[in-house]
Amino acid sequence: MEIIYCMKCHQKRRFKAYEDVVKDIKDNTGAQIVESQCVSFCGPGGKNHFCVIDDQLVVDQDYQEFIKKLKFKGDK
């Protein structure tokens, strides 16, 4: 499982330290993260939490719900 998390979109929001978000993602999925790659999702990415897992977009407005979705994907 490979996860792409966009540093550029993260910097727009600055809701939490980048390292903390990456740690949350790794802890909940156990996956390898390809950091700071743009996936051309900057419009919605500036308003929502998102990442791409194996070419599937995971997105949510609430951070806790986003993490729950990641955990669900990681458990599969």
PDB file of N, CA, C and O in Angstrom:
ATOM      1  N   MET A   1       0.844  -1.172   0.000  1.00  0.00           N
ATOM      2  CA  MET A   1       0.000   0.000   0.000  1.00  0.00           C
ATOM      3  C   MET A   1       0.893   1.240   0.000  1.00  0.00           C
ATOM      4  O   MET A   1       1.831   1.354   0.789  1.00  0.00           O
ATOM      5  N   GLU A   2       0.577   2.154  -0.897  1.00  0.00           N
ATOM      6  CA  GLU A   2       1.338   3.395  -0.994  1.00  0.00           C
ATOM      7  C   GLU A   2       0.391   4.579  -0.807  1.00  0.00           C
ATOM      8  O   GLU A   2      -0.695   4.617  -1.386  1.00  0.00           O
ATOM      9  N   ILE A   3       0.813   5.533   0.000  1.00  0.00           N
ATOM     10  CA  ILE A   3      -0.008   6.710   0.273  1.00  0.00           C
ATOM     11  C   ILE A   3       0.714   7.957  -0.204  1.00  0.00           C
ATOM     12  O   ILE A   3       1.894   8.159   0.084  1.00  0.00           O
ATOM     13  N   ILE A   4      -0.009   8.786  -0.932  1.00  0.00           N
ATOM     14  CA  ILE A   4       0.525  10.078  -1.359  1.00  0.00           C
ATOM     15  C   ILE A   4      -0.170  11.149  -0.533  1.00  0.00           C
ATOM     16  O   ILE A   4      -1.397  11.237  -0.525  1.00  0.00           O
ATOM     17  N   TYR A   5       0.611  11.954   0.154  1.00  0.00           N
ATOM     18  CA  TYR A   5       0.090  13.057   0.962  1.00  0.00           C
ATOM     19  C   TYR A   5       0.764  14.333   0.481  1.00  0.00           C
ATOM     20  O   TYR A   5       1.992  14.419   0.473  1.00  0.00           O
ATOM     21  N   CYS A   6      -0.019  15.315   0.085  1.00  0.00           N
ATOM     22  CA  CYS A   6       0.504  16.520  -0.558  1.00  0.00           C
ATOM     23  C   CYS A   6       0.937  17.577   0.461  1.00  0.00           C
ATOM     24  O   CYS A   6       0.111  18.118   1.196  1.00  0.00           O
ATOM     25  N   MET A   7       2.214  17.858   0.493  1.00  0.00           N
ATOM     26  CA  MET A   7       2.773  18.866   1.392  1.00  0.00           C
ATOM     27  C   MET A   7       2.248  20.259   1.033  1.00  0.00           C
ATOM     28  O   MET A   7       2.011  21.083   1.917  1.00  0.00           O
ATOM     29  N   LYS A   8       2.068  20.516  -0.248  1.00  0.00           N
ATOM     30  CA  LYS A   8       1.595  21.831  -0.700  1.00  0.00           C
ATOM     31  C   LYS A   8       0.189  22.121  -0.160  1.00  0.00           C
ATOM     32  O   LYS A   8      -0.066  23.220   0.333  1.00  0.00           O
ATOM     33  N   CYS A   9      -0.706  21.166  -0.245  1.00  0.00           N
ATOM     34  CA  CYS A   9      -2.061  21.340   0.289  1.00  0.00           C
ATOM     35  C   CYS A   9      -2.033  21.426   1.815  1.00  0.00           C
ATOM     36  O   CYS A   9      -2.804  22.177   2.412  1.00  0.00           O
ATOM     37  N   HIS A  10      -1.155  20.665   2.435  1.00  0.00           N
ATOM     38  CA  HIS A  10      -1.043  20.718   3.884  1.00  0.00           C
ATOM     39  C   HIS A  10      -0.626  22.114   4.339  1.00  0.00           C
ATOM     40  O   HIS A  10      -1.149  22.627   5.328  1.00  0.00           O
ATOM     41  N   GLN A  11       0.298  22.720   3.634  1.00  0.00           N
ATOM     42  CA  GLN A  11       0.779  24.042   4.013  1.00  0.00           C
ATOM     43  C   GLN A  11      -0.300  25.103   3.877  1.00  0.00           C
ATOM     44  O   GLN A  11      -0.264  26.107   4.589  1.00  0.00           O
ATOM     45  N   LYS A  12      -1.256  24.907   2.983  1.00  0.00           N
ATOM     46  CA  LYS A  12      -2.368  25.847   2.855  1.00  0.00           C
ATOM     47  C   LYS A  12      -3.229  25.847   4.109  1.00  0.00           C
ATOM     48  O   LYS A  12      -3.742  26.890   4.515  1.00  0.00           O
ATOM     49  N   ARG A  13      -3.387  24.688   4.717  1.00  0.00           N
ATOM     50  CA  ARG A  13      -4.295  24.550   5.858  1.00  0.00           C
ATOM     51  C   ARG A  13      -3.602  24.790   7.186  1.00  0.00           C
ATOM     52  O   ARG A  13      -4.134  25.497   8.041  1.00  0.00           O
ATOM     53  N   ARG A  14      -2.435  24.217   7.370  1.00  0.00           N
ATOM     54  CA  ARG A  14      -1.656  24.343   8.606  1.00  0.00           C
ATOM     55  C   ARG A  14      -2.489  24.126   9.871  1.00  0.00           C
ATOM     56  O   ARG A  14      -2.383  24.888  10.833  1.00  0.00           O
ATOM     57  N   PHE A  15      -3.305  23.097   9.859  1.00  0.00           N
ATOM     58  CA  PHE A  15      -4.165  22.780  10.992  1.00  0.00           C
ATOM     59  C   PHE A  15      -3.412  22.011  12.066  1.00  0.00           C
ATOM     60  O   PHE A  15      -3.805  22.018  13.233  1.00  0.00           O
ATOM     61  N   LYS A  16      -2.345  21.359  11.679  1.00  0.00           N
ATOM     62  CA  LYS A  16      -1.566  20.513  12.570  1.00  0.00           C
ATOM     63  C   LYS A  16      -0.177  20.384  11.957  1.00  0.00           C
ATOM     64  O   LYS A  16      -0.025  20.518  10.742  1.00  0.00           O
ATOM     65  N   ALA A  17       0.813  20.133  12.758  1.00  0.00           N
ATOM     66  CA  ALA A  17       2.175  19.997  12.235  1.00  0.00           C
ATOM     67  C   ALA A  17       2.240  18.858  11.211  1.00  0.00           C
ATOM     68  O   ALA A  17       1.645  17.799  11.409  1.00  0.00           O
ATOM     69  N   TYR A  18       2.956  19.086  10.137  1.00  0.00           N
ATOM     70  CA  TYR A  18       3.083  18.107   9.049  1.00  0.00           C
ATOM     71  C   TYR A  18       3.557  16.765   9.576  1.00  0.00           C
ATOM     72  O   TYR A  18       3.027  15.721   9.195  1.00  0.00           O
ATOM     73  N   GLU A  19       4.560  16.788  10.457  1.00  0.00           N
ATOM     74  CA  GLU A  19       5.110  15.552  11.005  1.00  0.00           C
ATOM     75  C   GLU A  19       4.056  14.774  11.797  1.00  0.00           C
ATOM     76  O   GLU A  19       4.044  13.543  11.773  1.00  0.00           O
ATOM     77  N   ASP A  20       3.171  15.492  12.500  1.00  0.00           N
ATOM     78  CA  ASP A  20       2.118  14.832  13.270  1.00  0.00           C
ATOM     79  C   ASP A  20       1.095  14.156  12.359  1.00  0.00           C
ATOM     80  O   ASP A  20       0.620  13.060  12.653  1.00  0.00           O
ATOM     81  N   VAL A  21       0.762  14.815  11.259  1.00  0.00           N
ATOM     82  CA  VAL A  21      -0.184  14.234  10.306  1.00  0.00           C
ATOM     83  C   VAL A  21       0.411  12.985   9.670  1.00  0.00           C
ATOM     84  O   VAL A  21      -0.263  11.962   9.552  1.00  0.00           O
ATOM     85  N   VAL A  22       1.672  13.070   9.261  1.00  0.00           N
ATOM     86  CA  VAL A  22       2.344  11.912   8.663  1.00  0.00           C
ATOM     87  C   VAL A  22       2.394  10.761   9.666  1.00  0.00           C
ATOM     88  O   VAL A  22       2.183   9.606   9.293  1.00  0.00           O
ATOM     89  N   LYS A  23       2.665  11.060  10.914  1.00  0.00           N
ATOM     90  CA  LYS A  23       2.697  10.026  11.965  1.00  0.00           C
ATOM     91  C   LYS A  23       1.313   9.389  12.130  1.00  0.00           C
ATOM     92  O   LYS A  23       1.200   8.167  12.229  1.00  0.00           O
ATOM     93  N   ASP A  24       0.249  10.224  12.159  1.00  0.00           N
ATOM     94  CA  ASP A  24      -1.114   9.695  12.275  1.00  0.00           C
ATOM     95  C   ASP A  24      -1.442   8.774  11.105  1.00  0.00           C
ATOM     96  O   ASP A  24      -2.041   7.715  11.293  1.00  0.00           O
ATOM     97  N   ILE A  25      -1.056   9.172   9.911  1.00  0.00           N
ATOM     98  CA  ILE A  25      -1.331   8.364   8.726  1.00  0.00           C
ATOM     99  C   ILE A  25      -0.584   7.029   8.816  1.00  0.00           C
ATOM    100  O   ILE A  25      -1.168   5.974   8.568  1.00  0.00           O
ATOM    101  N   LYS A  26       0.699   7.073   9.170  1.00  0.00           N
ATOM    102  CA  LYS A  26       1.486   5.842   9.276  1.00  0.00           C
ATOM    103  C   LYS A  26       0.949   4.928  10.360  1.00  0.00           C
ATOM    104  O   LYS A  26       0.860   3.715  10.169  1.00  0.00           O
ATOM    105  N   ASP A  27       0.583   5.514  11.514  1.00  0.00           N
ATOM    106  CA  ASP A  27       0.077   4.717  12.629  1.00  0.00           C
ATOM    107  C   ASP A  27      -1.237   4.021  12.298  1.00  0.00           C
ATOM    108  O   ASP A  27      -1.486   2.909  12.766  1.00  0.00           O
ATOM    109  N   ASN A  28      -2.075   4.663  11.500  1.00  0.00           N
ATOM    110  CA  ASN A  28      -3.394   4.121  11.215  1.00  0.00           C
ATOM    111  C   ASN A  28      -3.456   3.241   9.980  1.00  0.00           C
ATOM    112  O   ASN A  28      -4.442   2.531   9.779  1.00  0.00           O
ATOM    113  N   THR A  29      -2.437   3.273   9.160  1.00  0.00           N
ATOM    114  CA  THR A  29      -2.463   2.447   7.948  1.00  0.00           C
ATOM    115  C   THR A  29      -1.316   1.454   7.888  1.00  0.00           C
ATOM    116  O   THR A  29      -1.449   0.397   7.270  1.00  0.00           O
ATOM    117  N   GLY A  30      -0.196   1.772   8.514  1.00  0.00           N
ATOM    118  CA  GLY A  30       0.979   0.927   8.425  1.00  0.00           C
ATOM    119  C   GLY A  30       1.589   0.925   7.036  1.00  0.00           C
ATOM    120  O   GLY A  30       2.315   0.001   6.669  1.00  0.00           O
ATOM    121  N   ALA A  31       1.294   1.958   6.266  1.00  0.00           N
ATOM    122  CA  ALA A  31       1.723   2.014   4.871  1.00  0.00           C
ATOM    123  C   ALA A  31       2.928   2.916   4.682  1.00  0.00           C
ATOM    124  O   ALA A  31       3.268   3.728   5.543  1.00  0.00           O
ATOM    125  N   GLN A  32       3.554   2.752   3.548  1.00  0.00           N
ATOM    126  CA  GLN A  32       4.652   3.620   3.149  1.00  0.00           C
ATOM    127  C   GLN A  32       4.064   4.914   2.597  1.00  0.00           C
ATOM    128  O   GLN A  32       3.134   4.870   1.791  1.00  0.00           O
ATOM    129  N   ILE A  33       4.583   6.049   3.009  1.00  0.00           N
ATOM    130  CA  ILE A  33       4.076   7.341   2.550  1.00  0.00           C
ATOM    131  C   ILE A  33       5.042   7.969   1.565  1.00  0.00           C
ATOM    132  O   ILE A  33       6.238   8.085   1.830  1.00  0.00           O
ATOM    133  N   VAL A  34       4.502   8.370   0.425  1.00  0.00           N
ATOM    134  CA  VAL A  34       5.268   9.132  -0.550  1.00  0.00           C
ATOM    135  C   VAL A  34       4.913  10.591  -0.257  1.00  0.00           C
ATOM    136  O   VAL A  34       3.849  11.077  -0.641  1.00  0.00           O
ATOM    137  N   GLU A  35       5.817  11.269   0.424  1.00  0.00           N
ATOM    138  CA  GLU A  35       5.511  12.602   0.921  1.00  0.00           C
ATOM    139  C   GLU A  35       5.713  13.673  -0.139  1.00  0.00           C
ATOM    140  O   GLU A  35       6.496  13.519  -1.076  1.00  0.00           O
ATOM    141  N   SER A  36       4.993  14.741   0.039  1.00  0.00           N
ATOM    142  CA  SER A  36       5.111  15.975  -0.731  1.00  0.00           C
ATOM    143  C   SER A  36       5.047  15.797  -2.242  1.00  0.00           C
ATOM    144  O   SER A  36       5.793  16.436  -2.984  1.00  0.00           O
ATOM    145  N   GLN A  37       4.157  14.933  -2.686  1.00  0.00           N
ATOM    146  CA  GLN A  37       3.865  14.819  -4.107  1.00  0.00           C
ATOM    147  C   GLN A  37       2.529  15.481  -4.365  1.00  0.00           C
ATOM    148  O   GLN A  37       1.566  15.258  -3.630  1.00  0.00           O
ATOM    149  N   CYS A  38       2.468  16.284  -5.394  1.00  0.00           N
ATOM    150  CA  CYS A  38       1.209  16.927  -5.748  1.00  0.00           C
ATOM    151  C   CYS A  38       0.376  15.967  -6.584  1.00  0.00           C
ATOM    152  O   CYS A  38       0.899  15.266  -7.451  1.00  0.00           O
ATOM    153  N   VAL A  39      -0.926  15.944  -6.314  1.00  0.00           N
ATOM    154  CA  VAL A  39      -1.836  15.115  -7.084  1.00  0.00           C
ATOM    155  C   VAL A  39      -2.868  15.978  -7.804  1.00  0.00           C
ATOM    156  O   VAL A  39      -3.926  15.489  -8.200  1.00  0.00           O
ATOM    157  N   SER A  40      -2.559  17.259  -7.971  1.00  0.00           N
ATOM    158  CA  SER A  40      -3.425  18.210  -8.681  1.00  0.00           C
ATOM    159  C   SER A  40      -4.835  18.233  -8.097  1.00  0.00           C
ATOM    160  O   SER A  40      -5.820  18.202  -8.836  1.00  0.00           O
ATOM    161  N   PHE A  41      -4.925  18.286  -6.799  1.00  0.00           N
ATOM    162  CA  PHE A  41      -6.195  18.320  -6.087  1.00  0.00           C
ATOM    163  C   PHE A  41      -6.216  19.548  -5.184  1.00  0.00           C
ATOM    164  O   PHE A  41      -6.853  19.538  -4.130  1.00  0.00           O
ATOM    165  N   CYS A  42      -5.520  20.604  -5.594  1.00  0.00           N
ATOM    166  CA  CYS A  42      -5.276  21.765  -4.735  1.00  0.00           C
ATOM    167  C   CYS A  42      -6.537  22.542  -4.371  1.00  0.00           C
ATOM    168  O   CYS A  42      -6.613  23.086  -3.269  1.00  0.00           O
ATOM    169  N   GLY A  43      -7.515  22.613  -5.248  1.00  0.00           N
ATOM    170  CA  GLY A  43      -8.744  23.335  -4.907  1.00  0.00           C
ATOM    171  C   GLY A  43      -9.438  22.704  -3.718  1.00  0.00           C
ATOM    172  O   GLY A  43      -9.507  23.314  -2.651  1.00  0.00           O
ATOM    173  N   PRO A  44      -9.961  21.483  -3.879  1.00  0.00           N
ATOM    174  CA  PRO A  44     -10.595  20.796  -2.752  1.00  0.00           C
ATOM    175  C   PRO A  44      -9.608  20.472  -1.639  1.00  0.00           C
ATOM    176  O   PRO A  44      -9.994  20.416  -0.471  1.00  0.00           O
ATOM    177  N   GLY A  45      -8.352  20.259  -1.979  1.00  0.00           N
ATOM    178  CA  GLY A  45      -7.347  19.927  -0.974  1.00  0.00           C
ATOM    179  C   GLY A  45      -7.061  21.063  -0.026  1.00  0.00           C
ATOM    180  O   GLY A  45      -6.571  20.838   1.081  1.00  0.00           O
ATOM    181  N   GLY A  46      -7.359  22.280  -0.436  1.00  0.00           N
ATOM    182  CA  GLY A  46      -7.185  23.426   0.442  1.00  0.00           C
ATOM    183  C   GLY A  46      -8.272  23.527   1.491  1.00  0.00           C
ATOM    184  O   GLY A  46      -8.131  24.261   2.469  1.00  0.00           O
ATOM    185  N   LYS A  47      -9.367  22.786   1.291  1.00  0.00           N
ATOM    186  CA  LYS A  47     -10.508  22.847   2.209  1.00  0.00           C
ATOM    187  C   LYS A  47     -10.769  21.528   2.926  1.00  0.00           C
ATOM    188  O   LYS A  47     -11.452  21.498   3.950  1.00  0.00           O
ATOM    189  N   ASN A  48     -10.233  20.454   2.397  1.00  0.00           N
ATOM    190  CA  ASN A  48     -10.481  19.118   2.949  1.00  0.00           C
ATOM    191  C   ASN A  48      -9.167  18.417   3.273  1.00  0.00           C
ATOM    192  O   ASN A  48      -8.112  18.766   2.743  1.00  0.00           O
ATOM    193  N   HIS A  49      -9.251  17.440   4.137  1.00  0.00           N
ATOM    194  CA  HIS A  49      -8.111  16.573   4.420  1.00  0.00           C
ATOM    195  C   HIS A  49      -8.173  15.468   3.381  1.00  0.00           C
ATOM    196  O   HIS A  49      -9.228  14.871   3.169  1.00  0.00           O
ATOM    197  N   PHE A  50      -7.054  15.192   2.737  1.00  0.00           N
ATOM    198  CA  PHE A  50      -7.083  14.134   1.735  1.00  0.00           C
ATOM    199  C   PHE A  50      -5.706  13.511   1.549  1.00  0.00           C
ATOM    200  O   PHE A  50      -4.676  14.097   1.882  1.00  0.00           O
ATOM    201  N   CYS A  51      -5.732  12.323   1.013  1.00  0.00           N
ATOM    202  CA  CYS A  51      -4.536  11.646   0.536  1.00  0.00           C
ATOM    203  C   CYS A  51      -4.995  10.644  -0.512  1.00  0.00           C
ATOM    204  O   CYS A  51      -6.192  10.411  -0.682  1.00  0.00           O
ATOM    205  N   VAL A  52      -4.052  10.066  -1.198  1.00  0.00           N
ATOM    206  CA  VAL A  52      -4.353   9.066  -2.217  1.00  0.00           C
ATOM    207  C   VAL A  52      -3.736   7.752  -1.767  1.00  0.00           C
ATOM    208  O   VAL A  52      -2.536   7.671  -1.505  1.00  0.00           O
ATOM    209  N   ILE A  53      -4.569   6.730  -1.682  1.00  0.00           N
ATOM    210  CA  ILE A  53      -4.112   5.398  -1.284  1.00  0.00           C
ATOM    211  C   ILE A  53      -4.308   4.468  -2.475  1.00  0.00           C
ATOM    212  O   ILE A  53      -5.434   4.217  -2.906  1.00  0.00           O
ATOM    213  N   ASP A  54      -3.199   3.963  -2.995  1.00  0.00           N
ATOM    214  CA  ASP A  54      -3.255   3.050  -4.144  1.00  0.00           C
ATOM    215  C   ASP A  54      -4.192   3.569  -5.230  1.00  0.00           C
ATOM    216  O   ASP A  54      -5.075   2.849  -5.696  1.00  0.00           O
ATOM    217  N   ASP A  55      -3.996   4.806  -5.621  1.00  0.00           N
ATOM    218  CA  ASP A  55      -4.760   5.473  -6.679  1.00  0.00           C
ATOM    219  C   ASP A  55      -6.226   5.711  -6.330  1.00  0.00           C
ATOM    220  O   ASP A  55      -7.026   5.977  -7.227  1.00  0.00           O
ATOM    221  N   GLN A  56      -6.600   5.626  -5.063  1.00  0.00           N
ATOM    222  CA  GLN A  56      -7.957   5.948  -4.636  1.00  0.00           C
ATOM    223  C   GLN A  56      -7.898   7.143  -3.700  1.00  0.00           C
ATOM    224  O   GLN A  56      -7.102   7.170  -2.761  1.00  0.00           O
ATOM    225  N   LEU A  57      -8.735   8.122  -3.959  1.00  0.00           N
ATOM    226  CA  LEU A  57      -8.764   9.338  -3.165  1.00  0.00           C
ATOM    227  C   LEU A  57      -9.541   9.114  -1.879  1.00  0.00           C
ATOM    228  O   LEU A  57     -10.654   8.590  -1.907  1.00  0.00           O
ATOM    229  N   VAL A  58      -8.957   9.510  -0.746  1.00  0.00           N
ATOM    230  CA  VAL A  58      -9.639   9.480   0.545  1.00  0.00           C
ATOM    231  C   VAL A  58      -9.719  10.923   1.005  1.00  0.00           C
ATOM    232  O   VAL A  58      -8.693  11.583   1.167  1.00  0.00           O
ATOM    233  N   VAL A  59     -10.937  11.421   1.217  1.00  0.00           N
ATOM    234  CA  VAL A  59     -11.118  12.832   1.535  1.00  0.00           C
ATOM    235  C   VAL A  59     -12.227  13.004   2.574  1.00  0.00           C
ATOM    236  O   VAL A  59     -13.216  12.271   2.567  1.00  0.00           O
ATOM    237  N   ASP A  60     -12.050  13.980   3.467  1.00  0.00           N
ATOM    238  CA  ASP A  60     -13.070  14.321   4.448  1.00  0.00           C
ATOM    239  C   ASP A  60     -12.794  15.714   4.982  1.00  0.00           C
ATOM    240  O   ASP A  60     -11.639  16.134   5.046  1.00  0.00           O
ATOM    241  N   GLN A  61     -13.836  16.435   5.365  1.00  0.00           N
ATOM    242  CA  GLN A  61     -13.660  17.778   5.913  1.00  0.00           C
ATOM    243  C   GLN A  61     -13.185  17.737   7.360  1.00  0.00           C
ATOM    244  O   GLN A  61     -12.475  18.640   7.803  1.00  0.00           O
ATOM    245  N   ASP A  62     -13.566  16.711   8.093  1.00  0.00           N
ATOM    246  CA  ASP A  62     -13.197  16.582   9.500  1.00  0.00           C
ATOM    247  C   ASP A  62     -11.959  15.693   9.642  1.00  0.00           C
ATOM    248  O   ASP A  62     -11.909  14.599   9.079  1.00  0.00           O
ATOM    249  N   TYR A  63     -10.969  16.160  10.388  1.00  0.00           N
ATOM    250  CA  TYR A  63      -9.710  15.417  10.510  1.00  0.00           C
ATOM    251  C   TYR A  63      -9.911  14.056  11.165  1.00  0.00           C
ATOM    252  O   TYR A  63      -9.334  13.067  10.712  1.00  0.00           O
ATOM    253  N   GLN A  64     -10.716  13.986  12.221  1.00  0.00           N
ATOM    254  CA  GLN A  64     -10.925  12.711  12.910  1.00  0.00           C
ATOM    255  C   GLN A  64     -11.619  11.690  12.001  1.00  0.00           C
ATOM    256  O   GLN A  64     -11.282  10.506  12.023  1.00  0.00           O
ATOM    257  N   GLU A  65     -12.579  12.148  11.208  1.00  0.00           N
ATOM    258  CA  GLU A  65     -13.255  11.257  10.257  1.00  0.00           C
ATOM    259  C   GLU A  65     -12.290  10.804   9.159  1.00  0.00           C
ATOM    260  O   GLU A  65     -12.345   9.661   8.704  1.00  0.00           O
ATOM    261  N   PHE A  66     -11.409  11.713   8.740  1.00  0.00           N
ATOM    262  CA  PHE A  66     -10.391  11.382   7.753  1.00  0.00           C
ATOM    263  C   PHE A  66      -9.497  10.255   8.268  1.00  0.00           C
ATOM    264  O   PHE A  66      -9.217   9.299   7.545  1.00  0.00           O
ATOM    265  N   ILE A  67      -9.055  10.370   9.512  1.00  0.00           N
ATOM    266  CA  ILE A  67      -8.203   9.346  10.122  1.00  0.00           C
ATOM    267  C   ILE A  67      -8.960   8.022  10.237  1.00  0.00           C
ATOM    268  O   ILE A  67      -8.377   6.958  10.027  1.00  0.00           O
ATOM    269  N   LYS A  68     -10.259   8.078  10.570  1.00  0.00           N
ATOM    270  CA  LYS A  68     -11.064   6.852  10.648  1.00  0.00           C
ATOM    271  C   LYS A  68     -11.134   6.159   9.285  1.00  0.00           C
ATOM    272  O   LYS A  68     -11.033   4.935   9.198  1.00  0.00           O
ATOM    273  N   LYS A  69     -11.308   6.956   8.218  1.00  0.00           N
ATOM    274  CA  LYS A  69     -11.334   6.381   6.871  1.00  0.00           C
ATOM    275  C   LYS A  69      -9.994   5.726   6.527  1.00  0.00           C
ATOM    276  O   LYS A  69      -9.953   4.669   5.899  1.00  0.00           O
ATOM    277  N   LEU A  70      -8.904   6.365   6.945  1.00  0.00           N
ATOM    278  CA  LEU A  70      -7.576   5.794   6.684  1.00  0.00           C
ATOM    279  C   LEU A  70      -7.411   4.480   7.429  1.00  0.00           C
ATOM    280  O   LEU A  70      -6.876   3.513   6.887  1.00  0.00           O
ATOM    281  N   LYS A  71      -7.873   4.449   8.674  1.00  0.00           N
ATOM    282  CA  LYS A  71      -7.766   3.216   9.467  1.00  0.00           C
ATOM    283  C   LYS A  71      -8.553   2.095   8.797  1.00  0.00           C
ATOM    284  O   LYS A  71      -8.088   0.957   8.729  1.00  0.00           O
ATOM    285  N   PHE A  72      -9.750   2.420   8.301  1.00  0.00           N
ATOM    286  CA  PHE A  72     -10.579   1.431   7.607  1.00  0.00           C
ATOM    287  C   PHE A  72      -9.849   0.906   6.370  1.00  0.00           C
ATOM    288  O   PHE A  72      -9.825  -0.302   6.132  1.00  0.00           O
ATOM    289  N   LYS A  73      -9.258   1.799   5.588  1.00  0.00           N
ATOM    290  CA  LYS A  73      -8.507   1.398   4.383  1.00  0.00           C
ATOM    291  C   LYS A  73      -7.292   0.552   4.761  1.00  0.00           C
ATOM    292  O   LYS A  73      -6.956  -0.413   4.075  1.00  0.00           O
ATOM    293  N   GLY A  74      -6.637   0.930   5.869  1.00  0.00           N
ATOM    294  CA  GLY A  74      -5.449   0.195   6.305  1.00  0.00           C
ATOM    295  C   GLY A  74      -5.762  -1.189   6.813  1.00  0.00           C
ATOM    296  O   GLY A  74      -4.919  -2.084   6.739  1.00  0.00           O
ATOM    297  N   ASP A  75      -6.977  -1.384   7.336  1.00  0.00           N
ATOM    298  CA  ASP A  75      -7.376  -2.687   7.857  1.00  0.00           C
ATOM    299  C   ASP A  75      -7.721  -3.682   6.769  1.00  0.00           C
ATOM    300  O   ASP A  75      -7.774  -4.885   7.028  1.00  0.00           O
ATOM    301  N   LYS A  76      -7.959  -3.202   5.549  1.00  0.00           N
ATOM    302  CA  LYS A  76      -8.343  -4.097   4.451  1.00  0.00           C
ATOM    303  C   LYS A  76      -7.178  -4.935   3.983  1.00  0.00           C
ATOM    304  O   LYS A  76      -7.327  -5.742   3.065  1.00  0.00           O
TER     305      LYS A  76
END
